[in-house]
Amino acid sequence: MSRPRHGRRRHSVRRGVALACVFAGVLATGAATGSWPQDAAGGAEPAADTADGVPGDDAARVVGRSGDPWATAYSAEEYERVRHALAGEYVGTGIAVVRTAAGRIEVGEVHEDSPAERAGVRAGDTIRAVDGERVDGWAVTDAVARLRGSDEAGQAGPGSTVVLDLERDGHRWRAEIARARLVSETVTVTRDAPGVTRVRVASFTQGAARLLRDAVDGAPDGDRLILDLRGNAGGLLSEAAGAASVFLDGGLVATYDVRGEQHALHAEPGGDTATPLVVLVDGGTMSSAELVTGALQDRGRAVVVGTRTFGKGTVQMPSTQPDGSVAELTVGHYATPSGRVVDEGGLEPDLAVEPGDDPLARALTVLDGLGAGG
């Protein structure tokens, strides 16, 4: 498999923001933890590259010498939070956001019984500023990092607050919202139009593929499907392969290499290959979410609608250091079934949504053209 070229991301993606990346909902920017091979989160292999120094600095030293733009150093405490995130737990406000074609940051969903819901925030509200800083033009991943309190200093804990400037129907107000420890809603189901079930997968944390399959199996007979991967920053490769299996009957999902050794991910047999399917993507669709998108696109299983995806086709694995810190380094890259790599350029949708257009409305129009399911 050919190797993509690498451009260096800005350093702010390396630490605090990377912590937020694996959390459910619309995730934080440029996550180093976006794609882990199967079972990589369950244990880390020891690293040989260490040096004497201040306790807690081993991972930072390894990362600093690596030249890896996606490498991230975690303290033992930070890495434990990442492990919880991959299990679907996070600290936040309960807001999932989307970026409109006009560059505004809007509330996509508000999790039930979350601090945001209790503060009166609703889906469709526009977020104008976070802690006094205007967010127009931000990537959704940057916005969520700030909502979660992720920065170079670490991750904000439960009880910390964030101040939001909000707008709804021309009315503007300010709300101070306390963060809390929440269990993510990884998969949510809505019916935006008669005969259409939209399944949104916020991240590929543990159990996401099973929840997706349950949602698709539970859709009303004859409903067409929208798989909404907007703002999905990835997660576990094994979960991504399981998600692709929901819509494929066996066959190749992706290839990837780990330190030069080639591997392949295959779909399980028996997936739904008949129901009309649209995949919604945007610039926040990253990593293993791009893997799913590319597989369904290459295999002719779905029409992809939205904007160009983020462009992260690398595989990371954690490595525990002698002082207990963890260095997460790129060990390989993945490619779609047709051999496409997504680094830097991302994936182009089959139908691009222009500025000012409603992505969901375009998806519904495409489904009308695809006909009825069942």
Secondary structure, 3 states (H helix, E strand, C coil): CCCCCCCCCCHHHCCHHHHHHCCCCCCCCCCCCCEECCCHHHCCCCCCCCCCCCCCCHHHHHHHHHCCCCCEEECHHHHHHHHHHHCCEEEECCEEEEECCCCCEEEEEECCCCHHHHCCCCCCCEEEEECCEECCCCCHHHHHHHHHCEECCEECCCCCEEEEEEEECCEEEEEEEECEEEECCCEEEEEEECCEEEEEECCECCCHHHHHHHHHHCCCCCCEEEEECCCCCCEEHHHHHHHHHCCCCCCEEEEEEECCEEEEEECCCCCCCCCCEEEEECCCCCCHHHHHHHHHHHCCCCEEEECCCCCCCEEEEEEECCCCCEEEEEEEEEECCCCCCCCCCCCCCCEECCCCCCHHHHHHHHHHHHCCCC
